[in-house]
Amino acid sequence: MSELTLCNHCSLQIIKRRAKKESKEVTIIKNIEHGGTDVYVHSKSESIDKEKDFAAWFMELSSRCCC
């Protein structure tokens, strides 16, 4: 990994902070079809629209920083 690139854990933390500022919720779902993990940001009162609310895909998502 490049020194200038954030790890997936840190990227997810940024997504969560932005979502919190917008009063939105972050949902993490394993992608059975392609592998990895999908991340969705959506309103707390609405269900997930997989096309509209898609925020990121991570091949692997660690539980701590790897930067």
N, C-alpha and C positions, 0 to 999 in steps of 0.2 A: 504494500500500500504506500502511496506517495505521502510525503510529509505534509503536503498541502490538502490532502483529502481527509474528510471526516469519516470515521467508521460508521457502520450502520446504526449502532446503538446511539451515538451522538446525533446522527441525522434524525432518528426517531424522536429524540428529546426535543429537538428544534420544532418538529412537526407538532408535538404535544403542546409546547409553549405557545405556538401560534394559534392552535385550536382553542386553547384556554382563553386567550385574549379575545377571540371571536365568540366565546361562549358555545363552542362546539365540542363534540365528542370524537375521540379517536378509537377506532375498532381495528383490531389486528386479527386476520383470518389466514390460516394455512391454505395455500393454493394447491389443492389436490391434483389438478390437471397438469400444471407446469412446474410444480415444486416451489419451494420458497415460501415467502410470506407476503400477503397483500395488506396494505394499510389504507384505511378509509377515514376521511374526516367528514362528519355530517352533523346536522342539527340534532340536539338531544331528543327532540320531540318527534323526529322523523325516522323512518327505517332507512336502511342503506340503499342507495341507488348505485350499483356497482360501476356504472359508467361515469356518472356525474361526480361522485364522491371519492373516486380513486385518488390517492395521494402519492403512494410509492409502492415499489416492489423490492423486497430484499431477498437475496439468495439465502443468506444466513443472518440471523438476528441474535447477537450475543446478549447476555444479561448484564454486561458491564462494558466500559469503554475499552477499545482496542487501539486507540490512536497512538 
